[in-house]
């Protein structure tokens, strides 16, 4: 392990050496334009050509609950804005997050419906937010209502409460504005992909405006049988624009009818070498989801230095899942291979078959959160303070009725038949789990400016999380877990010029046993897992702020991870997990015509100690190297070309390191024709038709889902 850390040190040394070399040059350039709230993209009043084509999202709301220049946040922040998503034809949150190195995608089904994301080696399943409020539902998130996606890396419970071991993901929605908004996008693609979206809005009077976005799509895939039929609406209205008191009412309504994709099984510890279009399921499978989120935001500016705001968000998620998984790999005589060992065999794939099994369930999720923040700007002598003090109260409810279908078929490994559920298959009720949790938190954070060169942040948050769960048949039949936890955050920032920022930071987070409102029997009486983060980094602006570069060296420690004693079967807090890493990112314009959005992350994740025999193993779903590059160049005022690559080294499905998926590099390209009232864009995905695995999960012995095959998407955007 120590040898593995040497490359990190070398890379960091190189990065900082490079920054020092540039320091004089940077200092000699004109100072970067001051980043104030008026320049924030979320205001969306800037000229369309600038707001929709600039990759450099240099302001974020994720690092301090208020719009903050990224250079003033002492953690790594990646902002994927509308310009990047549009240029890539990104239609889902998962597509947008492929631009963020350090993020890997896990298989979604099999108990983890919806976006299943790993961030810096740790699950971010419950760490997804919508405009700063937890959005914990298990559903597939689209981008039609989003202005940008923000990723804050490293434990951040001081800002966001429970979870956030690897960081948090915040979706920033489009907001009403006085300037008129109007755009219609129509996309068609290979493999029968059709999608249409609209975004329209207008002023009601000089102080009020409305806006509504919509989406409908019928998308099939290069994989057999897989398809999605989805619709969505996101209306909003704001009163009091420009007044001391502003009220925004908004909603998100979505319905998804999707075919679940359980991927391919593992054989000999690797994904089976079968055709990438193979589908192991039943043709009457479906995942139906309905999402309804309503929200009210109120902000009152008491005076020039004091602002009070309150938001309330209620979310209701329903999932009707009739899903069939590739459960067991069978030999010709019907004997099952050992899936806990990655299905080892010397038999050819042509002789193997796959036993299907149901993963049916009806899930209802509900959440309501209320946050109140007081933002106070004050001075202590020559020292400036921006104090954020607040409280959060929340209630979550989760209901999961499982079902089991019997008599499901056995299909060939190499050529699985496309079958529906057999007529003699009977569905019976399984365990019914009901759980709920109440949460309460108080927090305060001070951003201190000692001088224009030296700044610091210090924050403290107290959380209480009380969870209860009952099961109709599974153990335990009832359980409760009450948690009190205090989280801290501290950072020191040195900014010798407007173009340079260097920082060190420390933060903590915690994971209660009932964090996801589910549990493994025996964990309910354990204290929360505790996490610590150490990070040192730098952020630089070049070309008067047009191009931003950041790099960081970090360590995340989980010092008391839950681990199961292999002898007694009991869970204890005796595990230790550690992730060391290095990251570098680039966003913005190199020239007026040439833009780039790129990043690289090195992760050295290891189970330091555990009772389940995984000590010394590599952390699951944590590739050593991930890199992204997307760049475009405007040949003329009308024509634009570009492309990029997504690259990732190999990774394991579980901490036992039995099943591994290989690394890959996927190349994409684009060409666009721009006019005043319309744009035409062609996106080519996976140019080389690379057979790669997009996601991997430990379920069913370790299975992986192939990524998209070579695909063409043609988009017409009309904006009168």
C-alpha positions in Angstrom: 0.0 0.0 0.0 2.8 2.4 0.8 4.2 1.9 -2.6 0.8 2.7 -4.1 0.9 6.1 -2.4 4.1 7.2 -4.1 2.4 8.0 -7.4 0.0 10.3 -5.5 2.8 12.2 -3.9 4.5 12.5 -7.3 1.4 13.7 -9.0 0.6 16.2 -6.3 4.2 17.5 -6.3 4.0 17.9 -10.1 0.7 19.7 -9.8 1.9 22.1 -7.2 5.2 22.6 -8.9 3.3 23.5 -12.0 1.1 25.9 -10.1 4.1 27.7 -8.6 5.6 27.9 -12.1 2.5 29.6 -13.3 2.1 31.8 -10.2 4.2 34.7 -11.5 2.4 34.6 -14.8 -1.0 34.5 -13.1 -0.1 37.4 -10.9 0.9 39.4 -13.8 -2.4 39.0 -15.6 -5.4 41.1 -14.8 -7.3 40.0 -11.8 -10.1 37.7 -12.5 -13.5 39.3 -12.5 -15.0 39.3 -9.1 -17.6 36.5 -8.8 -20.7 38.0 -7.4 -24.2 36.7 -7.2 -25.1 38.7 -10.3 -22.8 36.5 -12.4 -24.2 33.2 -11.2 -25.6 31.0 -14.0 -28.6 30.0 -11.9 -29.9 33.6 -12.4 -30.2 32.6 -16.1 -30.5 36.2 -17.3 -27.3 36.3 -19.1 -27.1 36.3 -22.8 -28.0 32.9 -24.1 -24.9 32.5 -26.2 -22.8 33.0 -23.0 -25.0 31.2 -20.5 -25.6 28.1 -22.7 -22.1 27.6 -24.0 -19.7 28.4 -21.1 -18.4 25.2 -19.5 -16.9 27.0 -16.5 -19.4 26.7 -13.7 -17.3 28.7 -11.2 -20.1 29.4 -8.7 -21.8 26.7 -6.6 -24.5 26.5 -3.9 -23.2 23.2 -2.6 -20.2 24.3 -0.5 -22.0 26.6 1.9 -25.8 26.6 1.3 -25.4 30.0 -0.4 -24.0 30.8 -3.9 -20.3 30.8 -3.4 -17.3 31.1 -5.7 -15.8 27.7 -6.1 -12.4 29.1 -5.2 -13.8 30.0 -1.7 -14.8 26.4 -0.9 -12.0 24.4 0.7 -13.1 21.1 -0.8 -13.2 19.7 -4.3 -16.3 20.9 -6.2 -17.3 19.9 -9.7 -20.0 21.8 -11.5 -21.6 20.1 -14.6 -23.6 22.9 -16.1 -26.3 23.1 -18.8 -23.7 23.9 -21.5 -21.8 20.7 -20.9 -25.0 18.6 -20.6 -26.4 20.0 -23.9 -23.2 19.6 -25.8 -23.1 15.9 -24.8 -26.8 15.1 -25.3 -26.9 14.1 -21.6 -30.5 13.3 -20.6 -30.1 11.7 -17.2 -28.4 12.5 -13.9 -26.2 9.5 -14.5 -25.1 10.9 -17.9 -24.2 14.2 -16.3 -22.2 12.5 -13.5 -20.1 10.7 -16.1 -18.2 14.0 -16.3 -17.1 13.7 -12.7 -14.0 11.6 -12.1 -14.2 9.7 -8.8 -17.8 8.7 -9.5 -18.7 5.1 -10.5 -22.1 3.7 -11.3 -23.5 0.7 -9.5 -26.1 -1.7 -10.8 -29.4 -0.1 -9.9 -31.9 -3.0 -9.6 -31.8 -5.9 -7.2 -32.8 -4.0 -4.1 -31.3 -0.7 -5.3 -33.8 0.8 -7.8 -32.9 4.2 -9.1 -29.5 6.0 -9.2 -26.9 3.9 -7.4 -23.8 6.0 -7.3 -20.4 5.6 -5.6 -18.4 8.7 -4.9 -14.8 8.5 -3.9 -15.3 4.8 -3.0 -18.4 5.2 -0.9 -22.1 4.8 -1.7 -23.9 8.1 -2.4 -27.3 6.3 -2.5 -28.9 8.7 0.0 -26.7 11.7 -0.7 -28.6 13.2 -3.6 -30.1 16.6 -3.1 -32.5 18.9 -5.0 -31.8 22.5 -4.5 -30.0 21.7 -1.2 -32.8 19.5 0.2 -32.4 15.8 0.5 -34.0 13.9 -2.4 -33.8 10.4 -1.0 -36.3 8.6 -3.3 -35.3 5.5 -5.3 -36.0 6.8 -8.9 -34.3 7.5 -12.2 -33.5 11.2 -12.4 -33.7 13.1 -15.6 -32.1 16.4 -16.5 -34.9 18.3 -18.3 -35.6 20.5 -15.2 -31.9 21.1 -14.2 -29.6 24.0 -14.8 -26.6 22.3 -13.3 -25.4 19.4 -11.2 -23.0 20.1 -8.4 -20.7 17.5 -6.7 -19.0 18.3 -3.3 -16.5 15.7 -2.5 -15.5 14.4 1.0 -17.5 13.9 4.2 -19.9 16.9 4.7 -22.3 16.1 7.5 -21.8 19.6 8.9 -23.7 20.9 5.9 -26.0 18.1 5.0 -26.4 15.8 8.0 -26.2 12.0 8.0 -24.4 10.3 5.1 -22.1 12.1 2.7 -19.1 9.8 3.3 -17.7 10.3 -0.2 -19.6 13.6 -0.7 -22.9 14.8 -1.9 -24.6 15.5 -5.3 -26.9 18.6 -5.6 -29.3 19.1 -8.5 -29.9 22.8 -9.2 -33.3 23.3 -10.9 -34.3 25.9 -13.4 -35.9 29.0 -11.9 -38.5 31.5 -13.1 -37.0 34.8 -14.4 -38.4 38.1 -15.7 -36.7 37.6 -19.1 -38.8 35.3 -21.3 -37.7 31.7 -21.7 -38.6 29.5 -24.7 -37.0 26.4 -26.1 -38.2 23.1 -27.6 -35.8 20.2 -28.2 -36.5 17.1 -30.3 -34.1 14.2 -30.2 -34.1 11.1 -32.4 -31.5 8.3 -32.3 -30.5 4.9 -33.4 -32.1 1.9 -31.7 -35.5 3.7 -31.7 -34.7 6.6 -29.3 -37.1 9.5 -29.3 -37.3 12.3 -26.9 -38.8 15.8 -26.7 -38.5 18.5 -24.1 -39.7 22.0 -23.7 -38.8 24.9 -21.4 -40.9 28.0 -21.3 -41.5 30.9 -19.0 -42.6 34.5 -18.8 -43.0 37.5 -16.5 -46.4 37.9 -14.8 -45.6 41.5 -13.9 -42.4 43.4 -12.9 -42.0 41.3 -9.8 -43.3 37.8 -10.6 -42.7 35.1 -13.2 -43.6 31.5 -14.0 -41.7 28.7 -15.8 -42.5 25.2 -16.8 -40.3 22.4 -18.2 -41.6 19.2 -19.7 -40.2 15.9 -21.1 -41.5 12.8 -22.9 -39.4 10.0 -24.3 -39.6 6.6 -25.7 -36.1 5.2 -25.7 -34.9 1.7 -26.7 -31.4 0.4 -26.4 -28.7 -1.5 -28.1 -29.5 -4.2 -25.5 -32.3 -6.6 -26.3 -35.8 -5.8 -24.9 -34.6 -2.8 -22.8 -36.7 0.3 -23.2 -37.9 3.4 -21.2 -41.1 5.4 -21.6 -41.0 8.4 -19.4 -42.9 11.7 -19.0 -42.3 14.6 -16.7 -43.3 18.2 -15.8 -41.6 20.8 -13.6 -43.7 24.0 -13.0 -42.6 26.9 -10.8 -43.7 30.4 -10.0 -41.8 33.2 -8.2 -43.3 36.3 -6.6 -41.4 39.2 -5.3 -38.5 39.2 -7.7 -36.3 42.2 -6.8 -38.4 42.8 -3.5 -37.2 42.1 0.0 -39.4 39.1 0.2 -39.3 36.4 -2.5 -41.6 33.3 -2.6 -41.1 30.5 -5.0 -43.5 27.6 -5.4 -42.4 24.6 -7.5 -43.1 21.0 -8.3 -41.6 18.0 -10.0 -43.9 15.4 -11.5 -42.5 12.3 -13.2 -43.8 8.9 -14.4 -41.4 6.2 -15.6 -42.3 2.9 -17.3 -39.0 1.2 -17.7 -37.7 -2.2 -18.5 -35.1 -3.2 -15.8 -31.7 -4.3 -16.9 -30.0 -6.8 -14.6 -27.0 -7.1 -16.9 -25.0 -10.3 -17.4 -23.8 -12.9 -14.8 -20.3 -13.6 -13.8 -18.3 -16.7 -14.7 -14.9 -17.4 -13.3 -14.9 -14.1 -11.5 -15.5 -12.0 -14.6 -18.6 -10.9 -16.6 -19.5 -13.8 -18.8 -18.2 -13.3 -22.4 -21.6 -13.2 -24.0 -23.1 -11.0 -26.7 -23.5 -7.5 -25.3 -27.1 -7.3 -26.3 -28.1 -10.4 -24.2 -31.1 -9.9 -22.0 -31.7 -12.2 -19.0 -35.2 -11.4 -17.8 -38.8 -11.7 -18.8 -40.6 -9.6 -21.4 -43.4 -8.7 -19.0 -41.0 -7.2 -16.5 -41.4 -3.5 -15.7 -40.4 -0.8 -13.2 -43.2 1.7 -12.9 -42.4 4.8 -10.9 -44.3 7.9 -10.0 -42.6 10.9 -8.4 -44.3 14.0 -7.0 -42.3 16.7 -5.2 -43.7 20.0 -4.2 -41.8 22.8 -2.6 -42.1 26.3 -1.1 -39.1 28.6 -0.7 -39.4 31.9 1.1 -36.6 34.4 1.5 -36.8 37.7 3.3 -34.0 40.3 3.3 -34.4 41.9 6.7 -31.7 44.5 5.9 -28.5 44.7 3.8 -26.7 42.3 6.1 -29.4 40.0 7.4 -31.4 37.5 5.4 -33.9 34.9 6.6 -35.1 32.0 4.5 -37.2 29.0 4.9 -38.0 26.1 2.6 -40.3 23.1 2.8 -40.2 20.1 0.5 -42.6 17.2 0.4 -41.8 14.2 -1.8 -43.8 11.1 -2.6 -42.3 8.2 -4.6 -44.1 5.1 -5.7 -42.4 2.1 -7.4 -44.2 -0.9 -8.8 -41.4 -3.4 -9.7 -41.9 -6.7 -11.4 -38.4 -7.6 -12.1 -36.6 -10.8 -13.0 -32.9 -11.3 -12.2 -30.3 -13.8 -13.4 -30.1 -15.6 -10.1 -27.9 -18.7 -10.5 -25.6 -20.2 -13.1 -26.3 -23.9 -13.7 -24.3 -26.7 -15.1 -25.9 -29.1 -17.7 -26.9 -31.5 -14.8 -28.7 -28.6 -13.0 -26.1 -28.2 -10.3 -25.6 -24.6 -9.4 -22.1 -23.0 -9.6 -20.7 -21.4 -6.5 -21.7 -17.8 -7.0 -20.1 -16.5 -3.9 -16.8 -17.6 -5.6 -17.7 -15.9 -8.9 -19.2 -19.0 -10.5 -15.9 -20.9 -11.2 -16.1 -23.6 -13.9 -14.1 -25.2 -16.7 -17.2 -25.8 -18.8 -17.8 -23.8 -22.0 -20.4 -21.1 -21.8 -22.4 -23.0 -24.4 -23.2 -25.7 -21.8 -24.2 -23.2 -19.0 -27.7 -22.0 -18.3 -29.1 -19.3 -16.0 -31.9 -19.8 -13.5 -34.1 -16.7 -13.3 -35.6 -15.4 -10.0 -38.1 -12.6 -9.2 -37.2 -9.4 -7.5 -40.8 -8.0 -7.2 -41.8 -5.3 -4.8 -44.1 -2.4 -4.3 -42.3 0.6 -2.6 -43.7 3.8 -1.3 -41.4 6.4 -0.1 -42.3 9.7 1.6 -40.2 12.6 2.9 -40.9 16.0 4.3 -38.1 18.4 5.2 -38.2 22.0 6.5 -35.1 24.1 6.7 -34.7 27.6 8.2 -31.5 29.6 7.7 -30.3 33.0 9.0 -27.5 34.5 7.0 -25.7 37.4 8.7 -22.9 39.5 7.4 -21.0 41.3 10.1 -17.5 42.6 11.0 -15.3 42.1 14.1 -13.0 45.0 13.7 -11.3 44.5 10.4 -12.4 40.8 10.2 -15.4 40.1 8.0 -17.8 37.3 8.9 -20.6 35.6 7.0 -22.5 33.5 9.5 -25.0 30.9 8.5 -27.1 29.5 11.3 -30.0 27.2 10.8 -32.2 24.3 11.8 -33.6 21.3 9.9 -36.5 19.1 10.8 -37.5 16.0 8.7 -39.7 13.0 8.5 -39.1 9.9 6.3 -41.3 6.9 5.7 -40.5 3.8 3.8 -42.9 0.9 2.9 -41.7 -2.1 0.9 -44.0 -5.1 0.2 -41.9 -7.9 -1.4 -43.4 -10.6 -3.7 -42.0 -13.9 -5.0 -42.9 -15.6 -8.3 -42.2 -19.3 -8.7 -41.7 -21.6 -11.6 -39.6 -19.1 -13.5 -37.7 -20.5 -16.5 -34.1 -21.4 -17.0 -32.5 -19.8 -20.1 -29.3 -20.4 -22.1 -26.2 -18.5 -21.1 -25.2 -17.7 -24.7 -28.6 -17.3 -26.3 -31.3 -16.5 -23.7 -34.8 -16.7 -25.1 -37.1 -13.7 -24.8 -39.9 -15.2 -22.7 -42.8 -13.8 -20.6 -43.8 -15.1 -17.2 -45.0 -18.7 -17.4 -48.7 -19.3 -17.1 -48.1 -21.5 -14.1 -46.1 -19.0 -12.2 -47.7 -17.8 -9.0 -46.9 -14.7 -7.1 -47.0 -14.8 -3.3 -46.5 -12.0 -0.8 -43.1 -11.9 1.0 -41.8 -9.7 3.8 -43.5 -6.4 4.4 -41.1 -3.8 5.8 -42.3 -0.5 7.2 -39.9 2.0 8.5 -39.8 5.7 9.5 -37.4 8.2 10.9 -37.5 11.6 12.5 -34.6 13.9 12.2 -33.7 17.2 13.8 -30.6 19.3 13.4 -29.1 22.7 14.4 -26.0 24.1 12.7 -23.8 27.2 12.4 -21.0 28.0 10.0 -18.8 31.1 9.9 -16.9 32.1 6.8 -14.2 34.4 8.1 -12.1 36.9 6.0 -9.1 38.0 8.0 -7.6 39.8 5.0 -8.3 39.5 1.2 -5.6 36.8 1.2 -6.5 34.8 4.2 -9.9 33.2 4.9 -11.2 30.4 7.1 -14.4 28.5 7.7 -15.5 26.8 10.8 -18.8 24.9 11.3 -20.6 22.8 13.8 -23.8 20.7 13.4 -25.7 18.6 15.9 -28.0 15.9 14.4 -30.6 13.6 16.0 -31.9 10.7 13.9 -34.5 8.3 15.3 -35.4 5.4 13.1 -37.9 2.5 13.6 -38.5 -0.5 11.4 -40.9 -3.5 11.4 -40.9 -6.6 9.3 -43.8 -9.1 8.8 -41.5 -12.1 8.4 -37.8 -11.2 8.2 -35.6 -10.8 11.3 -35.7 -8.6 13.2 -39.5 -8.2 13.4 -39.0 -4.8 15.0 -36.1 -2.6 15.7 -35.2 1.0 16.5 -32.0 3.0 16.4 -31.6 6.5 17.9 -28.5 8.5 17.0 -27.1 11.8 18.2 -24.0 13.1 16.4 -22.0 16.2 16.2 -20.2 17.0 12.9 -17.5 19.5 12.3 -15.9 21.3 9.4 -12.9 23.5 9.3 -10.8 24.9 6.5 -8.1 27.6 5.9 -7.8 29.3 2.6 -4.8 31.3 1.2 -5.4 33.5 -1.9 -2.2 35.4 -2.8 -4.0 36.8 -5.9 -7.5 36.7 -7.3 -6.3 33.9 -9.6 -4.9 31.6 -7.0 -6.5 29.8 -4.0 -4.8 27.2 -1.7 -6.6 25.4 1.1 -6.5 22.7 3.8 -9.6 21.3 5.3 -11.0 18.8 7.7 -14.5 17.4 7.9 -16.5 14.6 9.5 -19.7 12.7 8.8 -21.7 9.7 10.2 -23.8 6.9 8.9 -26.6 5.6 11.2 -27.6 2.0 11.0 -31.0 2.9 9.6 -29.8 5.6 7.3 -31.5 4.1 4.3 -34.5 3.0 6.4 -33.5 -0.6 5.8 -31.2 -2.8 7.8 -29.3 -6.1 8.0 -30.3 -8.1 11.0 -27.9 -7.4 13.8 -26.9 -3.9 12.9 -29.8 -2.1 14.5 -28.1 -1.8 17.9 -24.8 -0.5 16.6 -23.6 3.1 16.9 -23.2 5.1 13.7 -20.2 4.7 11.5 -17.9 7.7 11.7 -15.9 9.2 8.8 -13.1 11.8 8.6 -11.7 13.7 5.7 -8.4 15.5 5.2 -7.9 17.5 2.0 -5.2 19.9 0.8 -5.6 21.5 -2.6 -5.3 24.4 -5.0 -7.5 26.2 -7.4 -6.3 28.5 -10.2 -7.9 30.7 -12.7 -6.3 31.4 -16.1 -7.0 33.7 -18.9 -8.8 36.3 -16.7 -11.0 33.5 -15.2 -12.1 31.9 -18.4 -10.3 28.6 -17.5 -10.3 27.1 -14.0 -8.0 24.4 -12.8 -8.1 22.5 -9.5 -6.2 19.7 -7.8 -6.3 18.1 -4.4 -4.8 15.4 -2.3 -7.2 13.8 0.1 -7.7 11.0 2.6 -11.1 9.6 3.8 -11.2 7.4 6.9 -14.1 5.3 8.1 -12.7 4.2 11.5 -15.5 2.0 12.8 -17.2 0.4 9.8 -19.8 -2.3 10.4 -18.3 -5.7 9.8 -19.7 -9.3 10.3 -17.7 -11.8 12.4 -17.2 -14.7 10.1 -17.4 -17.1 13.1 -20.3 -15.8 15.2 -22.2 -14.0 12.4 -22.6 -11.0 14.6 -22.0 -7.4 13.4 -19.5 -5.2 15.2 -18.0 -1.8 14.7 -14.5 -3.3 14.2 -13.9 -2.3 10.5 -11.6 0.3 9.2 -11.7 1.6 5.6 -9.4 4.2 4.1 -9.3 5.9 0.7 -6.3 8.0 -0.3 -6.5 9.9 -3.6 -5.5 12.7 -5.9 -7.7 14.7 -8.2 -7.3 17.3 -10.9 -10.0 19.1 -12.9 -10.1 21.6 -15.7 -13.2 23.6 -16.9 -13.6 26.6 -19.2 -12.2 28.3 -22.3 -8.6 27.9 -23.5 -9.4 30.3 -26.3 -12.7 32.0 -27.3 -13.3 29.1 -29.7 -11.9 26.2 -27.7 -13.5 24.8 -24.5 -12.6 21.9 -22.3 -14.1 20.0 -19.4 -11.8 17.3 -18.0 -10.8 15.6 -14.8 -8.7 12.8 -13.4 -9.0 11.0 -10.1 -6.6 8.4 -8.5 -8.2 6.3 -5.7 -6.4 3.9 -3.4 -9.2 2.4 -1.5 -8.5 -0.4 0.9 -10.3 -2.4 3.7 -7.8 -1.9 6.5 -9.4 -4.2 9.0 -12.6 -6.4 9.0 -14.0 -9.5 10.6 -15.4 -10.9 7.4 -12.0 -11.8 5.8 -11.8 -8.8 3.5 -9.0 -7.0 5.3 -6.4 -5.9 2.9 -8.8 -6.1 -0.1 -9.6 -3.3 -2.5 -12.7 -1.3 -1.7 -15.7 -2.3 -4.0 -16.5 -0.3 -7.1 -13.4 1.9 -6.6 -11.2 1.9 -9.7 -7.7 3.2 -9.3 -7.9 5.6 -12.2 -10.9 7.5 -13.7 -10.5 10.2 -16.3 -12.9 12.2 -18.3 -12.3 14.7 -21.2 -14.8 16.7 -23.2 -13.7 19.4 -25.6 -15.4 21.4 -28.3 -14.0 23.9 -30.9 -16.0 26.5 -32.8 -14.7 26.3 -36.4 -16.9 29.3 -37.4 -19.7 31.2 -35.8 -22.1 28.5 -37.1 -20.1 25.3 -36.9 -18.8 23.5 -33.8 -17.0 20.1 -33.5 -15.9 18.2 -30.4 -15.5 15.0 -28.6 -14.1 13.3 -25.6 -13.3 10.1 -23.7 -14.5 8.3 -20.6 -11.8 6.1 -19.1 -11.8 3.9 -16.1 -9.5 1.1 -14.8 -10.8 -2.2 -13.5 -12.9 -2.5 -10.4 -14.4 -5.1 -8.1 -18.1 -5.8 -7.5 -17.6 -6.4 -3.8 -15.0 -6.1 -1.0 -14.2 -9.8 -1.3 -12.5 -9.0 -4.7 -14.0 -12.1 -6.3 -15.7 -10.6 -9.3 -13.9 -7.9 -11.3 -14.9 -5.9 -14.4 -12.2 -4.7 -16.7 -11.3 -1.1 -17.4 -12.3 0.7 -20.6 -12.1 3.8 -22.6 -15.2 5.1 -24.5 -14.8 7.7 -27.2 -17.6 10.2 -28.1 -17.9 13.0 -30.7 -20.2 15.8 -31.7 -20.8 18.3 -34.5 -23.3 21.1 -34.2 -24.7 23.8 -36.5 -25.9 27.0 -34.7 -28.3 29.7 -35.9 -30.0 32.5 -34.1 -33.3 30.6 -33.5 -32.3 27.0 -33.8 -29.4 24.6 -33.3 -28.8 21.2 -34.8 -26.5 18.8 -33.0 -25.3 15.3 -33.8 -23.8 13.2 -30.9 -22.0 10.0 -31.6 -21.6 7.8 -28.5 -19.0 5.0 -28.2 -17.5 5.6 -31.6 -15.4 2.4 -31.5 -18.3 0.3 -30.4 -16.3 -0.7 -27.3 -17.8 -3.6 -25.3 -17.5 -2.2 -21.7 -19.4 -2.5 -18.5 -21.1 0.6 -17.3 -22.1 -0.7 -13.9 -21.4 -3.5 -11.5 -23.1 -4.7 -8.3 -22.4 -7.5 -5.8 -26.0 -8.8 -6.0 -26.7 -12.3 -7.5 -23.0 -13.3 -7.3 -21.7 -10.1 -8.9 -23.3 -9.0 -12.2 -22.4 -6.2 -14.6 -24.4 -4.2 -17.1 -22.8 -3.5 -20.5 -22.6 0.1 -21.5 -24.2 1.7 -24.5 -23.1 0.4 -27.9 -22.3 2.7 -30.8 -25.2 5.2 -30.9 -26.1 8.3 -32.9 -28.3 11.1 -31.4 -29.6 14.0 -33.6 -31.1 16.9 -31.6 -33.0 20.0 -33.0 -33.3 22.8 -30.6 -35.7 25.7 -31.4 -35.5 28.9 -29.3 -37.4 31.8 -30.9 
